[in-house]
């Protein structure tokens, strides 16, 4: 599937820095088009949030269709709606086409309103997708309770395009598919420098150097200072998850049966699903820094029990976290800061579907086949990035207050 760490010097047309979903999807689509990209992954495939997330494959951006039309105009806005709305389709198409054994289940996504105020917003969101031909279900409070096994929510909607996968298995499957198509994937190959040399880029790792015509930086929440200002343009936060022991059959029938995935309307939302082997996988946002805090894992378990009191005595068998990247505008970012240099990152918690879709788009952009439908922007560092931990901790407290008061995200 993958090669050992890069060793020695070589030349390449296309180099991808980062073996997450963006990099692997780009590599796969490039290879299928007849190119021979090289992927450099600092650790191993699935090391970051790529292999350590909740496994929810949700189409769409955090912005609703009407917001995209208002912000980008009618023509460009419609293209972005199509890109985002079809992102989950691409994931499941790749899983089917390449026979990726990642436990795919396509039972839809429920967005559950945590308050009456939030319900107004999610009904409007659902109706916008209904108007665009998606078979959305609007769910009353009693219907959500019957579907997911808790009376906590005031209603919501179900998007049938969504589903769930084993995220680590999906990443490894993309790497295998890309390799089979002609890409080379090097693990344990952190890029230590990226320099322009005449008409090419010099990409250095501890064990080797590649001279490349084009380079894609796809490091998301693990971005460094390879590209000036990039690290400071996003806010890395932990996606934090716990998984219960396998539940008794009668509990499995009551709590999130059938494989549907769910997330809340809170700004600091919980997200959850039942795995194919009968565990509840329950997630939320973790700390801003690099360390995983036991207290936050305990708080996550308490949130699970508040949501599903039947799980009060259920044992937690696994916990994990990985860093995703938030942007200030809540949208992914696409950059071309220099000739032959491309950057894609910042999926704000929608990484599985959107980064896979971005990979397909970026592959065509790098080879000059088509221009990206997504807008290309300049890198804009966040002014208070050095103070992100105390500032974001204040923000977390503020959003906790808003959530308690019932405001929608």
Number of C-alpha atoms within 10 A of each C-alpha: 15 17 13 10 20 23 14 12 12 11 16 16 17 24 27 26 23 30 32 31 32 31 31 34 28 31 36 27 22 25 22 16 14 11 18 21 26 27 31 28 27 22 16 19 27 22 16 23 27 26 23 22 27 29 24 29 28 30 29 23 24 18 14 16 22 17 12 19 17 10 12 16 12 13 9 16 20 17 16 21 22 16 21 21 22 19 27 25 19 17 26 22 12 18 20 12 10 14 11 19 14 18 15 21 20 19 18 23 24 28 24 26 29 23 20 14 14 22 25 14 16 22 18 12 17 21 16 16 19 15 10 12 9 15 14 19 16 18 19 16 17 13 15 24 19 15 17 22 20 19 15 16 22 20 26 27 24 22 23 18 22 27 26 28 24 20 24 21 18 25 24 25 22 28 28 20 26 29 23 14 19 19 28 22 28 24 20 18 24 19 20 14 14 18 13 16 10 7 11 20 23 18 24 20 20 15 14 15 20 23 23 23 18 21 27 25 23 26 27 32 23 17 19 15 12 15 17 12 14 23 22 20 22 27 22 25 23 24 22 26 25 23 23 20 15 19 18 10 9 8 15 19 15 17 23 23 20 19 20 25 31 23 19 20 24 21 16 17 15 20 22 24 28 25 25 17 11 22 20 24 23 23 27 25 23 22 20 20 13 11 10 16 12 9 9 15 21 12 13 21 23 15 16 23 15 14 16 17 14 15 19 12 8 14 13 16 11 11 15 18 25 23 26 28 26 21 17 13 11 15 16 25 22 20 18 15 16 9 13 17 19 20 23 22 28 28 24 23 23 20 29 29 28 30 27 23 24 27 23 21 21 29 25 17 15 20 15 10 11 12 14 17 17 18 13 16 11 11 20 13 14 17 10 10 15 10 9 18 16 11 13 16 13 12 13 17 12 13 17 16 12 16 20 12 12 18 20 20 17
